[in-house]
Each structure stands twice: as structure tokens, then as C-alpha cells.
Amino acid sequence: MAELVLCRCKHCRNTISKFINLWYEIGMYLGPIIVPRKDLDICHKRSTVYGEPGTLLEKCRLQIIACKSYPIL
């Protein structure tokens, strides 16, 4: 059975979700390889930005997220 990781908000410590402990990393960005079955308890904290041209993130949309309990700044 795969190892599960419990992800919590770094500000309020509320649980965001459980993930199977398999991740990809591109630069400073991390993402789960296997998406959880339940919706994440998150909201978008800032506007979407696009990856830099000529990089692996070129056509990717990137957003900073926070848990829904944390106020959006």
C-alpha cells in the first residue's frame, strides 16, 4: 500500500487533503503525481501567472494557493 501524506495549511494548520506520496518537481514548484479523490479545501490567493517562455512551464498556469480558512491577501 502506498504511503499517504497529510497536507496542512502552514498558516492555520487546517487539513487541506491527503496525497499519495508521489510528487513531481519543476524548479521551485511541486505537484502531486496522483490527484486526490476529494476536492482540495483551497482557494486561489493571487492572480494566475504563466510559466516563462522556453522552459518546461512555458504553457502552464501557476497560482499561489491557501486553505479556505486563511484570509486572502
PDB file of N, CA, C and O in Angstrom:
ATOM      1  N   MET A   1       0.838  -1.175   0.000  1.00  0.00           N
ATOM      2  CA  MET A   1       0.000   0.000   0.000  1.00  0.00           C
ATOM      3  C   MET A   1       0.889   1.246   0.000  1.00  0.00           C
ATOM      4  O   MET A   1       1.929   1.275   0.658  1.00  0.00           O
ATOM      5  N   ALA A   2       0.471   2.272  -0.742  1.00  0.00           N
ATOM      6  CA  ALA A   2       1.268   3.490  -0.870  1.00  0.00           C
ATOM      7  C   ALA A   2       1.183   4.326   0.404  1.00  0.00           C
ATOM      8  O   ALA A   2       0.170   4.333   1.103  1.00  0.00           O
ATOM      9  N   GLU A   3       2.273   5.024   0.678  1.00  0.00           N
ATOM     10  CA  GLU A   3       2.331   5.932   1.826  1.00  0.00           C
ATOM     11  C   GLU A   3       1.502   7.183   1.540  1.00  0.00           C
ATOM     12  O   GLU A   3       1.593   7.754   0.454  1.00  0.00           O
ATOM     13  N   LEU A   4       0.694   7.609   2.513  1.00  0.00           N
ATOM     14  CA  LEU A   4      -0.103   8.829   2.378  1.00  0.00           C
ATOM     15  C   LEU A   4       0.553   9.971   3.133  1.00  0.00           C
ATOM     16  O   LEU A   4       1.164   9.768   4.183  1.00  0.00           O
ATOM     17  N   VAL A   5       0.420  11.168   2.591  1.00  0.00           N
ATOM     18  CA  VAL A   5       0.945  12.377   3.211  1.00  0.00           C
ATOM     19  C   VAL A   5      -0.247  13.287   3.511  1.00  0.00           C
ATOM     20  O   VAL A   5      -1.066  13.557   2.633  1.00  0.00           O
ATOM     21  N   LEU A   6      -0.334  13.749   4.732  1.00  0.00           N
ATOM     22  CA  LEU A   6      -1.378  14.685   5.130  1.00  0.00           C
ATOM     23  C   LEU A   6      -0.840  16.099   4.940  1.00  0.00           C
ATOM     24  O   LEU A   6       0.148  16.473   5.572  1.00  0.00           O
ATOM     25  N   CYS A   7      -1.475  16.882   4.083  1.00  0.00           N
ATOM     26  CA  CYS A   7      -1.034  18.260   3.839  1.00  0.00           C
ATOM     27  C   CYS A   7      -1.884  19.217   4.660  1.00  0.00           C
ATOM     28  O   CYS A   7      -3.112  19.133   4.673  1.00  0.00           O
ATOM     29  N   ARG A   8      -1.202  20.126   5.343  1.00  0.00           N
ATOM     30  CA  ARG A   8      -1.873  21.116   6.179  1.00  0.00           C
ATOM     31  C   ARG A   8      -1.453  22.514   5.744  1.00  0.00           C
ATOM     32  O   ARG A   8      -0.368  22.713   5.199  1.00  0.00           O
ATOM     33  N   CYS A   9      -2.328  23.468   5.994  1.00  0.00           N
ATOM     34  CA  CYS A   9      -2.024  24.870   5.747  1.00  0.00           C
ATOM     35  C   CYS A   9      -0.893  25.298   6.682  1.00  0.00           C
ATOM     36  O   CYS A   9      -0.944  25.017   7.880  1.00  0.00           O
ATOM     37  N   LYS A  10       0.117  25.968   6.153  1.00  0.00           N
ATOM     38  CA  LYS A  10       1.234  26.381   7.010  1.00  0.00           C
ATOM     39  C   LYS A  10       0.859  27.533   7.934  1.00  0.00           C
ATOM     40  O   LYS A  10       1.583  27.810   8.891  1.00  0.00           O
ATOM     41  N   HIS A  11      -0.257  28.211   7.671  1.00  0.00           N
ATOM     42  CA  HIS A  11      -0.669  29.346   8.494  1.00  0.00           C
ATOM     43  C   HIS A  11      -1.592  28.937   9.638  1.00  0.00           C
ATOM     44  O   HIS A  11      -1.363  29.323  10.784  1.00  0.00           O
ATOM     45  N   CYS A  12      -2.642  28.150   9.335  1.00  0.00           N
ATOM     46  CA  CYS A  12      -3.637  27.829  10.363  1.00  0.00           C
ATOM     47  C   CYS A  12      -3.639  26.352  10.751  1.00  0.00           C
ATOM     48  O   CYS A  12      -4.335  25.962  11.688  1.00  0.00           O
ATOM     49  N   ARG A  13      -2.871  25.532  10.046  1.00  0.00           N
ATOM     50  CA  ARG A  13      -2.734  24.095  10.323  1.00  0.00           C
ATOM     51  C   ARG A  13      -3.978  23.273   9.990  1.00  0.00           C
ATOM     52  O   ARG A  13      -4.041  22.102  10.364  1.00  0.00           O
ATOM     53  N   ASN A  14      -4.964  23.839   9.304  1.00  0.00           N
ATOM     54  CA  ASN A  14      -6.124  23.062   8.854  1.00  0.00           C
ATOM     55  C   ASN A  14      -5.682  22.052   7.809  1.00  0.00           C
ATOM     56  O   ASN A  14      -4.757  22.309   7.039  1.00  0.00           O
ATOM     57  N   THR A  15      -6.344  20.905   7.784  1.00  0.00           N
ATOM     58  CA  THR A  15      -6.036  19.879   6.785  1.00  0.00           C
ATOM     59  C   THR A  15      -6.552  20.309   5.424  1.00  0.00           C
ATOM     60  O   THR A  15      -7.710  20.704   5.291  1.00  0.00           O
ATOM     61  N   ILE A  16      -5.697  20.232   4.411  1.00  0.00           N
ATOM     62  CA  ILE A  16      -6.081  20.547   3.036  1.00  0.00           C
ATOM     63  C   ILE A  16      -6.505  19.280   2.313  1.00  0.00           C
ATOM     64  O   ILE A  16      -7.545  19.254   1.656  1.00  0.00           O
ATOM     65  N   SER A  17      -5.696  18.219   2.434  1.00  0.00           N
ATOM     66  CA  SER A  17      -6.023  16.947   1.801  1.00  0.00           C
ATOM     67  C   SER A  17      -4.981  15.906   2.171  1.00  0.00           C
ATOM     68  O   SER A  17      -3.977  16.209   2.816  1.00  0.00           O
ATOM     69  N   LYS A  18      -5.238  14.669   1.751  1.00  0.00           N
ATOM     70  CA  LYS A  18      -4.257  13.588   1.840  1.00  0.00           C
ATOM     71  C   LYS A  18      -3.824  13.253   0.423  1.00  0.00           C
ATOM     72  O   LYS A  18      -4.645  13.200  -0.493  1.00  0.00           O
ATOM     73  N   PHE A  19      -2.535  13.029   0.252  1.00  0.00           N
ATOM     74  CA  PHE A  19      -1.984  12.687  -1.056  1.00  0.00           C
ATOM     75  C   PHE A  19      -1.181  11.402  -0.954  1.00  0.00           C
ATOM     76  O   PHE A  19      -0.609  11.098   0.093  1.00  0.00           O
ATOM     77  N   ILE A  20      -1.142  10.651  -2.044  1.00  0.00           N
ATOM     78  CA  ILE A  20      -0.182   9.552  -2.134  1.00  0.00           C
ATOM     79  C   ILE A  20       1.185  10.207  -2.282  1.00  0.00           C
ATOM     80  O   ILE A  20       1.323  11.181  -3.022  1.00  0.00           O
ATOM     81  N   ASN A  21       2.184   9.697  -1.599  1.00  0.00           N
ATOM     82  CA  ASN A  21       3.491  10.344  -1.512  1.00  0.00           C
ATOM     83  C   ASN A  21       4.320  10.152  -2.790  1.00  0.00           C
ATOM     84  O   ASN A  21       5.395   9.554  -2.765  1.00  0.00           O
ATOM     85  N   LEU A  22       3.797  10.669  -3.900  1.00  0.00           N
ATOM     86  CA  LEU A  22       4.487  10.699  -5.188  1.00  0.00           C
ATOM     87  C   LEU A  22       4.341  12.102  -5.751  1.00  0.00           C
ATOM     88  O   LEU A  22       3.220  12.575  -5.936  1.00  0.00           O
ATOM     89  N   TRP A  23       5.456  12.780  -6.028  1.00  0.00           N
ATOM     90  CA  TRP A  23       5.442  14.188  -6.408  1.00  0.00           C
ATOM     91  C   TRP A  23       6.335  14.435  -7.611  1.00  0.00           C
ATOM     92  O   TRP A  23       7.287  13.690  -7.843  1.00  0.00           O
ATOM     93  N   TYR A  24       6.038  15.465  -8.368  1.00  0.00           N
ATOM     94  CA  TYR A  24       6.967  15.946  -9.390  1.00  0.00           C
ATOM     95  C   TYR A  24       7.424  17.332  -8.969  1.00  0.00           C
ATOM     96  O   TYR A  24       6.708  18.062  -8.284  1.00  0.00           O
ATOM     97  N   GLU A  25       8.625  17.676  -9.392  1.00  0.00           N
ATOM     98  CA  GLU A  25       9.196  18.981  -9.059  1.00  0.00           C
ATOM     99  C   GLU A  25       9.743  19.616 -10.320  1.00  0.00           C
ATOM    100  O   GLU A  25      10.521  19.004 -11.052  1.00  0.00           O
ATOM    101  N   ILE A  26       9.332  20.844 -10.565  1.00  0.00           N
ATOM    102  CA  ILE A  26       9.874  21.632 -11.667  1.00  0.00           C
ATOM    103  C   ILE A  26      10.289  22.961 -11.066  1.00  0.00           C
ATOM    104  O   ILE A  26       9.440  23.770 -10.692  1.00  0.00           O
ATOM    105  N   GLY A  27      11.585  23.187 -10.973  1.00  0.00           N
ATOM    106  CA  GLY A  27      12.077  24.403 -10.329  1.00  0.00           C
ATOM    107  C   GLY A  27      11.649  24.428  -8.879  1.00  0.00           C
ATOM    108  O   GLY A  27      11.925  23.490  -8.131  1.00  0.00           O
ATOM    109  N   MET A  28      10.973  25.498  -8.472  1.00  0.00           N
ATOM    110  CA  MET A  28      10.523  25.604  -7.087  1.00  0.00           C
ATOM    111  C   MET A  28       9.088  25.110  -6.895  1.00  0.00           C
ATOM    112  O   MET A  28       8.547  25.202  -5.793  1.00  0.00           O
ATOM    113  N   TYR A  29       8.469  24.590  -7.954  1.00  0.00           N
ATOM    114  CA  TYR A  29       7.080  24.152  -7.894  1.00  0.00           C
ATOM    115  C   TYR A  29       6.991  22.643  -7.668  1.00  0.00           C
ATOM    116  O   TYR A  29       7.733  21.869  -8.272  1.00  0.00           O
ATOM    117  N   LEU A  30       6.065  22.233  -6.785  1.00  0.00           N
ATOM    118  CA  LEU A  30       5.800  20.824  -6.515  1.00  0.00           C
ATOM    119  C   LEU A  30       4.337  20.544  -6.819  1.00  0.00           C
ATOM    120  O   LEU A  30       3.474  21.403  -6.637  1.00  0.00           O
ATOM    121  N   GLY A  31       4.074  19.336  -7.283  1.00  0.00           N
ATOM    122  CA  GLY A  31       2.695  18.932  -7.515  1.00  0.00           C
ATOM    123  C   GLY A  31       2.565  17.437  -7.334  1.00  0.00           C
ATOM    124  O   GLY A  31       3.520  16.693  -7.553  1.00  0.00           O
ATOM    125  N   PRO A  32       1.378  16.992  -6.932  1.00  0.00           N
ATOM    126  CA  PRO A  32       1.179  15.557  -6.763  1.00  0.00           C
ATOM    127  C   PRO A  32       1.082  14.855  -8.109  1.00  0.00           C
ATOM    128  O   PRO A  32       0.488  15.387  -9.048  1.00  0.00           O
ATOM    129  N   ILE A  33       1.660  13.670  -8.208  1.00  0.00           N
ATOM    130  CA  ILE A  33       1.538  12.877  -9.432  1.00  0.00           C
ATOM    131  C   ILE A  33       0.129  12.289  -9.509  1.00  0.00           C
ATOM    132  O   ILE A  33      -0.464  12.228 -10.586  1.00  0.00           O
ATOM    133  N   ILE A  34      -0.402  11.859  -8.373  1.00  0.00           N
ATOM    134  CA  ILE A  34      -1.749  11.297  -8.307  1.00  0.00           C
ATOM    135  C   ILE A  34      -2.637  12.286  -7.550  1.00  0.00           C
ATOM    136  O   ILE A  34      -2.408  12.558  -6.372  1.00  0.00           O
ATOM    137  N   VAL A  35      -3.631  12.811  -8.222  1.00  0.00           N
ATOM    138  CA  VAL A  35      -4.525  13.804  -7.636  1.00  0.00           C
ATOM    139  C   VAL A  35      -5.460  13.116  -6.635  1.00  0.00           C
ATOM    140  O   VAL A  35      -5.936  12.011  -6.900  1.00  0.00           O
ATOM    141  N   PRO A  36      -5.727  13.750  -5.498  1.00  0.00           N
ATOM    142  CA  PRO A  36      -6.615  13.134  -4.505  1.00  0.00           C
ATOM    143  C   PRO A  36      -8.041  12.982  -5.039  1.00  0.00           C
ATOM    144  O   PRO A  36      -8.457  13.711  -5.939  1.00  0.00           O
ATOM    145  N   ARG A  37      -8.777  12.036  -4.480  1.00  0.00           N
ATOM    146  CA  ARG A  37     -10.161  11.785  -4.922  1.00  0.00           C
ATOM    147  C   ARG A  37     -11.114  12.884  -4.484  1.00  0.00           C
ATOM    148  O   ARG A  37     -12.079  13.183  -5.188  1.00  0.00           O
ATOM    149  N   LYS A  38     -10.859  13.487  -3.334  1.00  0.00           N
ATOM    150  CA  LYS A  38     -11.730  14.552  -2.826  1.00  0.00           C
ATOM    151  C   LYS A  38     -11.222  15.911  -3.308  1.00  0.00           C
ATOM    152  O   LYS A  38     -10.036  16.087  -3.586  1.00  0.00           O
ATOM    153  N   ASP A  39     -12.151  16.864  -3.398  1.00  0.00           N
ATOM    154  CA  ASP A  39     -11.746  18.230  -3.734  1.00  0.00           C
ATOM    155  C   ASP A  39     -10.833  18.782  -2.650  1.00  0.00           C
ATOM    156  O   ASP A  39     -10.987  18.459  -1.472  1.00  0.00           O
ATOM    157  N   LEU A  40      -9.888  19.611  -3.054  1.00  0.00           N
ATOM    158  CA  LEU A  40      -8.985  20.248  -2.109  1.00  0.00           C
ATOM    159  C   LEU A  40      -9.704  21.407  -1.430  1.00  0.00           C
ATOM    160  O   LEU A  40     -10.500  22.102  -2.060  1.00  0.00           O
ATOM    161  N   ASP A  41      -9.430  21.609  -0.176  1.00  0.00           N
ATOM    162  CA  ASP A  41     -10.045  22.701   0.583  1.00  0.00           C
ATOM    163  C   ASP A  41      -9.158  23.942   0.459  1.00  0.00           C
ATOM    164  O   ASP A  41      -8.574  24.404   1.439  1.00  0.00           O
ATOM    165  N   ILE A  42      -9.068  24.474  -0.773  1.00  0.00           N
ATOM    166  CA  ILE A  42      -8.166  25.592  -1.062  1.00  0.00           C
ATOM    167  C   ILE A  42      -8.886  26.694  -1.828  1.00  0.00           C
ATOM    168  O   ILE A  42      -9.981  26.500  -2.355  1.00  0.00           O
ATOM    169  N   CYS A  43      -8.243  27.849  -1.873  1.00  0.00           N
ATOM    170  CA  CYS A  43      -8.693  28.951  -2.712  1.00  0.00           C
ATOM    171  C   CYS A  43      -7.449  29.564  -3.359  1.00  0.00           C
ATOM    172  O   CYS A  43      -6.328  29.360  -2.892  1.00  0.00           O
ATOM    173  N   HIS A  44      -7.662  30.298  -4.413  1.00  0.00           N
ATOM    174  CA  HIS A  44      -6.559  30.954  -5.103  1.00  0.00           C
ATOM    175  C   HIS A  44      -6.223  32.246  -4.381  1.00  0.00           C
ATOM    176  O   HIS A  44      -7.103  33.056  -4.090  1.00  0.00           O
ATOM    177  N   LYS A  45      -4.955  32.430  -4.096  1.00  0.00           N
ATOM    178  CA  LYS A  45      -4.536  33.572  -3.296  1.00  0.00           C
ATOM    179  C   LYS A  45      -4.204  34.796  -4.149  1.00  0.00           C
ATOM    180  O   LYS A  45      -4.384  35.929  -3.702  1.00  0.00           O
ATOM    181  N   ARG A  46      -3.733  34.580  -5.346  1.00  0.00           N
ATOM    182  CA  ARG A  46      -3.372  35.692  -6.237  1.00  0.00           C
ATOM    183  C   ARG A  46      -3.760  35.341  -7.670  1.00  0.00           C
ATOM    184  O   ARG A  46      -4.259  34.248  -7.936  1.00  0.00           O
ATOM    185  N   SER A  47      -3.533  36.257  -8.572  1.00  0.00           N
ATOM    186  CA  SER A  47      -3.849  36.041  -9.983  1.00  0.00           C
ATOM    187  C   SER A  47      -2.974  34.945 -10.591  1.00  0.00           C
ATOM    188  O   SER A  47      -1.882  34.649 -10.106  1.00  0.00           O
ATOM    189  N   THR A  48      -3.490  34.358 -11.664  1.00  0.00           N
ATOM    190  CA  THR A  48      -2.747  33.349 -12.403  1.00  0.00           C
ATOM    191  C   THR A  48      -1.578  33.994 -13.132  1.00  0.00           C
ATOM    192  O   THR A  48      -1.704  35.085 -13.688  1.00  0.00           O
ATOM    193  N   VAL A  49      -0.452  33.317 -13.121  1.00  0.00           N
ATOM    194  CA  VAL A  49       0.692  33.726 -13.936  1.00  0.00           C
ATOM    195  C   VAL A  49       1.036  32.552 -14.850  1.00  0.00           C
ATOM    196  O   VAL A  49       0.681  31.411 -14.557  1.00  0.00           O
ATOM    197  N   TYR A  50       1.714  32.825 -15.937  1.00  0.00           N
ATOM    198  CA  TYR A  50       2.101  31.783 -16.875  1.00  0.00           C
ATOM    199  C   TYR A  50       3.596  31.535 -16.784  1.00  0.00           C
ATOM    200  O   TYR A  50       4.381  32.443 -16.512  1.00  0.00           O
ATOM    201  N   GLY A  51       3.971  30.281 -17.019  1.00  0.00           N
ATOM    202  CA  GLY A  51       5.382  29.905 -16.972  1.00  0.00           C
ATOM    203  C   GLY A  51       6.204  30.672 -17.995  1.00  0.00           C
ATOM    204  O   GLY A  51       5.688  31.131 -19.014  1.00  0.00           O
ATOM    205  N   GLU A  52       7.490  30.801 -17.705  1.00  0.00           N
ATOM    206  CA  GLU A  52       8.387  31.543 -18.591  1.00  0.00           C
ATOM    207  C   GLU A  52       8.554  30.837 -19.930  1.00  0.00           C
ATOM    208  O   GLU A  52       8.689  29.614 -19.969  1.00  0.00           O
ATOM    209  N   PRO A  53       8.547  31.594 -21.033  1.00  0.00           N
ATOM    210  CA  PRO A  53       8.777  31.002 -22.355  1.00  0.00           C
ATOM    211  C   PRO A  53      10.137  30.293 -22.400  1.00  0.00           C
ATOM    212  O   PRO A  53      11.112  30.753 -21.806  1.00  0.00           O
ATOM    213  N   GLY A  54      10.176  29.181 -23.108  1.00  0.00           N
ATOM    214  CA  GLY A  54      11.424  28.438 -23.266  1.00  0.00           C
ATOM    215  C   GLY A  54      11.752  27.514 -22.102  1.00  0.00           C
ATOM    216  O   GLY A  54      12.835  26.931 -22.064  1.00  0.00           O
ATOM    217  N   THR A  55      10.812  27.369 -21.133  1.00  0.00           N
ATOM    218  CA  THR A  55      11.027  26.467 -20.001  1.00  0.00           C
ATOM    219  C   THR A  55       9.967  25.365 -20.029  1.00  0.00           C
ATOM    220  O   THR A  55       9.038  25.414 -20.834  1.00  0.00           O
ATOM    221  N   LEU A  56      10.109  24.379 -19.153  1.00  0.00           N
ATOM    222  CA  LEU A  56       9.114  23.317 -19.057  1.00  0.00           C
ATOM    223  C   LEU A  56       7.747  23.846 -18.633  1.00  0.00           C
ATOM    224  O   LEU A  56       6.730  23.198 -18.879  1.00  0.00           O
ATOM    225  N   LEU A  57       7.714  25.000 -18.008  1.00  0.00           N
ATOM    226  CA  LEU A  57       6.464  25.580 -17.528  1.00  0.00           C
ATOM    227  C   LEU A  57       5.847  26.573 -18.511  1.00  0.00           C
ATOM    228  O   LEU A  57       4.892  27.271 -18.169  1.00  0.00           O
ATOM    229  N   GLU A  58       6.382  26.639 -19.718  1.00  0.00           N
ATOM    230  CA  GLU A  58       6.003  27.672 -20.684  1.00  0.00           C
ATOM    231  C   GLU A  58       4.492  27.831 -20.863  1.00  0.00           C
ATOM    232  O   GLU A  58       4.013  28.965 -20.865  1.00  0.00           O
ATOM    233  N   LYS A  59       3.742  26.782 -21.007  1.00  0.00           N
ATOM    234  CA  LYS A  59       2.302  26.901 -21.257  1.00  0.00           C
ATOM    235  C   LYS A  59       1.477  26.530 -20.030  1.00  0.00           C
ATOM    236  O   LYS A  59       0.288  26.233 -20.147  1.00  0.00           O
ATOM    237  N   CYS A  60       2.097  26.545 -18.864  1.00  0.00           N
ATOM    238  CA  CYS A  60       1.409  26.188 -17.624  1.00  0.00           C
ATOM    239  C   CYS A  60       0.880  27.432 -16.919  1.00  0.00           C
ATOM    240  O   CYS A  60       1.509  28.491 -16.927  1.00  0.00           O
ATOM    241  N   ARG A  61      -0.296  27.274 -16.306  1.00  0.00           N
ATOM    242  CA  ARG A  61      -0.842  28.331 -15.447  1.00  0.00           C
ATOM    243  C   ARG A  61      -0.419  28.029 -14.023  1.00  0.00           C
ATOM    244  O   ARG A  61      -0.571  26.898 -13.561  1.00  0.00           O
ATOM    245  N   LEU A  62       0.104  29.011 -13.325  1.00  0.00           N
ATOM    246  CA  LEU A  62       0.604  28.835 -11.963  1.00  0.00           C
ATOM    247  C   LEU A  62      -0.147  29.768 -11.028  1.00  0.00           C
ATOM    248  O   LEU A  62      -0.400  30.927 -11.359  1.00  0.00           O
ATOM    249  N   GLN A  63      -0.505  29.247  -9.847  1.00  0.00           N
ATOM    250  CA  GLN A  63      -1.208  30.068  -8.862  1.00  0.00           C
ATOM    251  C   GLN A  63      -0.715  29.730  -7.469  1.00  0.00           C
ATOM    252  O   GLN A  63      -0.403  28.578  -7.169  1.00  0.00           O
ATOM    253  N   ILE A  64      -0.648  30.748  -6.619  1.00  0.00           N
ATOM    254  CA  ILE A  64      -0.384  30.543  -5.212  1.00  0.00           C
ATOM    255  C   ILE A  64      -1.716  30.229  -4.558  1.00  0.00           C
ATOM    256  O   ILE A  64      -2.715  30.896  -4.825  1.00  0.00           O
ATOM    257  N   ILE A  65      -1.736  29.225  -3.708  1.00  0.00           N
ATOM    258  CA  ILE A  65      -2.986  28.809  -3.085  1.00  0.00           C
ATOM    259  C   ILE A  65      -2.895  28.920  -1.571  1.00  0.00           C
ATOM    260  O   ILE A  65      -1.804  29.014  -1.008  1.00  0.00           O
ATOM    261  N   ALA A  66      -4.040  28.909  -0.924  1.00  0.00           N
ATOM    262  CA  ALA A  66      -4.135  28.903   0.531  1.00  0.00           C
ATOM    263  C   ALA A  66      -5.380  28.112   0.897  1.00  0.00           C
ATOM    264  O   ALA A  66      -6.256  27.913   0.055  1.00  0.00           O
ATOM    265  N   CYS A  67      -5.469  27.661   2.139  1.00  0.00           N
ATOM    266  CA  CYS A  67      -6.680  26.969   2.549  1.00  0.00           C
ATOM    267  C   CYS A  67      -7.819  27.977   2.636  1.00  0.00           C
ATOM    268  O   CYS A  67      -7.585  29.176   2.792  1.00  0.00           O
ATOM    269  N   LYS A  68      -9.043  27.492   2.535  1.00  0.00           N
ATOM    270  CA  LYS A  68     -10.206  28.382   2.538  1.00  0.00           C
ATOM    271  C   LYS A  68     -10.390  29.130   3.844  1.00  0.00           C
ATOM    272  O   LYS A  68     -11.059  30.163   3.876  1.00  0.00           O
ATOM    273  N   SER A  69      -9.807  28.626   4.921  1.00  0.00           N
ATOM    274  CA  SER A  69      -9.925  29.296   6.233  1.00  0.00           C
ATOM    275  C   SER A  69      -8.976  30.470   6.378  1.00  0.00           C
ATOM    276  O   SER A  69      -9.162  31.316   7.252  1.00  0.00           O
ATOM    277  N   TYR A  70      -7.957  30.529   5.527  1.00  0.00           N
ATOM    278  CA  TYR A  70      -6.953  31.588   5.632  1.00  0.00           C
ATOM    279  C   TYR A  70      -7.398  32.785   4.797  1.00  0.00           C
ATOM    280  O   TYR A  70      -7.773  32.599   3.639  1.00  0.00           O
ATOM    281  N   PRO A  71      -7.373  33.995   5.330  1.00  0.00           N
ATOM    282  CA  PRO A  71      -7.829  35.167   4.564  1.00  0.00           C
ATOM    283  C   PRO A  71      -6.961  35.424   3.347  1.00  0.00           C
ATOM    284  O   PRO A  71      -5.736  35.318   3.406  1.00  0.00           O
ATOM    285  N   ILE A  72      -7.609  35.761   2.246  1.00  0.00           N
ATOM    286  CA  ILE A  72      -6.893  36.069   1.009  1.00  0.00           C
ATOM    287  C   ILE A  72      -6.332  37.474   1.118  1.00  0.00           C
ATOM    288  O   ILE A  72      -7.042  38.420   1.459  1.00  0.00           O
ATOM    289  N   LEU A  73      -5.030  37.596   0.818  1.00  0.00           N
ATOM    290  CA  LEU A  73      -4.364  38.899   0.934  1.00  0.00           C
ATOM    291  C   LEU A  73      -4.242  39.558  -0.417  1.00  0.00           C
ATOM    292  O   LEU A  73      -3.708  40.663  -0.520  1.00  0.00           O
TER     293      LEU A  73
END
